[in-house]
Amino acid sequence: MSDRKKITLNRRSRFLTAAAMIAAMYVALSWVSQLLGLCSGAIQCRISEALCVLPVFTAASIPGVTVGCLITNLLFGSGNPFDIAFGTLASLIGVLLCYAIRRLPYLSSVPTILSNALIVPAVLILFFPDMEWSMYGLLALQVGAGELIACGIFGTILVWYLLKHPKTVSAVGGTMPVTKEKQ
């Protein structure tokens, strides 16, 4: 095997390993949220949603968070296949948009908050018989509040910490974002 192929294989292995670690962290943090009773009620707060800011530092977090969210929805969700699929899709959209704005790390939680606050209430209304469209605004506020706590507050704290500790980022194969100030 040529050196070039070995380097490519090594990069792929690191990417997949980082994605798997992030997925595992997402599920573990969701499990803690479930044990604490934060995954049910009027305002749901999955602590794991803080990881949705990681695309600022590594693209491996896109499949990592998405797979972690899918596994979490399968383990702890409603069991409704549409809720599982579209809830996961909302997180995927959030992390993809976070990656797109990675040069603005302190705004990285906004896409996840918005995608979940807009998509999840519609899914609840469409696929749960006791929900009505007149409830959309309230549901969007409730989902948005949970996301604001988990992703907005905890995620921003995570971004702040990782920006202050670049060795932690590089240890897991990530890179520091090129922010507007560094250009």
C-alpha positions in Angstrom: 0.0 0.0 0.0 1.4 3.4 -1.0 2.1 6.1 1.6 -0.7 8.3 0.1 -3.3 5.5 0.5 -2.1 4.9 4.1 -2.5 8.6 4.9 -6.0 8.7 3.3 -7.0 5.5 5.3 -5.6 7.0 8.5 -7.7 10.2 7.9 -10.8 8.2 7.3 -10.2 6.1 10.4 -9.8 9.2 12.5 -12.9 10.8 11.0 -15.0 7.7 11.7 -13.6 7.2 15.2 -14.3 10.9 16.0 -17.9 10.5 14.6 -18.5 7.3 16.6 -17.2 9.0 19.8 -19.5 12.0 19.3 -22.4 9.7 18.6 -21.7 7.7 21.8 -21.4 11.0 23.8 -24.7 12.2 22.4 -26.4 8.9 23.5 -24.8 8.9 26.9 -25.7 12.5 27.6 -29.3 11.8 26.4 -29.5 8.9 28.7 -28.5 11.2 31.6 -31.2 13.6 30.5 -33.7 10.8 30.5 -32.6 9.6 34.0 -33.1 13.2 35.3 -36.5 13.5 33.7 -35.5 16.2 31.3 -36.6 14.4 28.2 -40.3 14.7 28.9 -42.7 17.3 30.0 -43.7 20.7 28.6 -40.1 21.8 28.0 -37.7 19.0 27.0 -34.0 19.6 27.5 -31.6 17.0 26.1 -28.2 18.0 27.5 -26.7 16.2 24.4 -28.0 18.9 22.2 -25.0 21.0 23.4 -22.9 18.8 21.1 -24.7 20.3 18.0 -22.1 23.1 18.1 -19.2 20.8 17.4 -19.3 21.2 13.6 -17.4 24.5 14.4 -14.4 22.3 15.2 -14.9 19.1 13.2 -17.0 17.8 10.3 -17.0 14.4 12.0 -19.6 15.8 14.4 -22.1 16.0 11.6 -22.6 12.2 11.2 -21.7 11.8 14.9 -24.5 14.0 16.2 -27.0 12.7 13.5 -26.4 9.1 14.4 -26.4 9.8 18.1 -29.7 11.6 17.7 -31.1 8.7 15.7 -30.1 6.2 18.3 -31.4 8.4 21.1 -34.7 8.8 19.3 -34.9 5.0 18.9 -34.1 4.3 22.5 -35.9 7.1 24.3 -38.3 8.6 21.8 -42.0 8.2 21.3 -41.7 5.2 19.0 -43.4 7.0 16.2 -41.3 6.5 13.1 -42.1 10.0 11.8 -41.0 11.5 15.0 -37.8 9.5 14.9 -37.1 10.4 11.3 -38.0 14.1 11.4 -36.5 14.7 14.8 -33.2 13.3 13.5 -33.6 15.4 10.3 -34.1 18.5 12.4 -30.8 17.9 14.1 -29.1 17.1 10.8 -30.2 20.4 9.3 -29.0 22.2 12.5 -25.5 20.7 12.4 -25.2 21.2 8.6 -26.1 24.9 9.0 -23.8 25.1 12.0 -20.9 23.8 9.8 -21.8 26.4 7.2 -21.5 29.2 9.7 -18.5 27.8 11.6 -16.5 31.0 11.2 -19.0 32.5 13.6 -18.6 30.1 16.5 -20.7 32.0 19.1 -23.7 31.8 16.7 -23.3 28.1 16.1 -26.2 27.1 18.3 -28.7 29.2 16.4 -29.3 26.8 13.5 -30.1 23.8 15.8 -32.4 25.9 18.0 -34.3 27.2 15.0 -34.5 23.9 13.0 -35.8 22.0 16.0 -38.2 24.8 17.1 -39.7 24.9 13.6 -39.7 21.2 12.6 -40.5 19.3 15.8 -43.8 21.0 16.5 -45.0 20.4 13.0 -44.1 16.7 13.3 -46.0 16.5 16.7 -49.1 18.1 15.2 -49.0 16.0 12.0 -48.4 12.6 13.6 -50.0 12.7 17.0 -53.8 12.8 17.0 -54.3 14.9 20.1 -52.3 17.9 18.6 -53.8 20.7 16.6 -52.2 23.4 14.4 -53.5 26.0 16.8 -50.9 24.6 19.2 -48.0 25.2 16.8 -46.8 28.5 18.4 -46.9 27.2 21.9 -45.1 24.0 20.9 -42.5 26.0 19.0 -41.8 28.1 22.1 -41.6 25.0 24.3 -39.2 23.1 21.9 -37.2 26.4 21.4 -36.9 26.9 25.1 -35.5 23.5 25.7 -33.1 23.9 22.8 -32.1 27.4 24.0 -31.1 25.9 27.4 -29.4 22.8 26.0 -27.8 24.0 22.8 -27.8 27.8 23.3 -26.5 28.0 26.8 -24.6 24.7 27.3 -23.5 24.6 23.6 -22.1 28.2 23.8 -20.2 27.3 27.0 -18.8 24.3 25.2 -17.7 26.6 22.3 -16.1 29.0 24.7 -14.2 26.3 26.5 -13.0 24.7 23.3 -11.9 28.0 21.8 -9.8 28.6 25.0 -8.3 25.1 24.9 -7.1 24.3 21.3 -5.1 21.3 22.5 -8.4 19.6 23.5 -9.8 20.2 20.0 -6.7 18.9 18.3 -6.6 15.8 20.5 -9.9 14.6 19.0 -8.9 15.5 15.5 -10.6 18.8 15.2 -9.3 22.2 14.1 -9.8 25.6 15.4 -12.2 27.7 13.3 -11.0 30.6 11.3 -13.1 33.4 12.8 -13.8 36.8 11.3 -11.3 38.3 13.8 -8.4 36.0 12.6 -8.8 37.0 8.9 
